[in-house]
């Protein structure tokens, strides 16, 4: 474990394991979540919509959608074995597996390629899309263009919070979604010199590049461990170059 830690600002919570891994890499995360998530108190209307479409397959584009599914199951939803489930990436797939459910994911883990995967199946006429209030419409649009019916079910709401740089200087800021970019814009803003900027994937990087001319680094895959490793490599390699 490195003793010369580098402070980084992370705009979402990290698990205990992720915090430990960051510190092994020589990073000291300062957490300031840009997003809060709210789930319904009652699930009757959502259950009604799902039960009215028993032949539709299911899409999940976030772990929060899977959290909502867990609550739906507690409230009486029966998961039919013939239903195909599609997830945007490995983390969402793992969350579904924790509920005992298998999911297919695209090779490139984003919404556009998820839609391509569903289209390539060739036999899907209708799909239920579990999402939040701020979810991007690229999945729906692409599927509808191929005459696949999309039943959208909003199962959580995302509240964006302003985020600013902390009092302790940081050498990097980590973003996990375009909404987190918006939160930073509402708080600190993108004027002036900023620490190194990192995005979990290309969609978030694109949102950052609309706000600043500063370079944005992304990991090879949209995974927190890979993102932290990318940050450590950048910060410590930059230090070696200076020396």
Buried (B, 14 or more C-beta within 10 A) or exposed (E): EEEEBBBBBBBBEBEEEBBEBBBEBBBBBBBBBBBEBEEBEEBEEBBEBBEEBEEBBBBBBBBBBBBBBBBBBEEEBEBEEEBBBBBBBBBBBEBBEEEEBEBBBBEBBBBBBBBBBBBEEEEBEEBBBBBBEBBBEBBBEBBEEEEBEBBBBBBBBBEBBBBEBEEEEBBBBBBBBBBBBBBBBBBBEBEEEBBBBBBBBBBBBEBBBEBBEEEBBBBEBBBBBBBBBBBBEBBBEEEEEEE
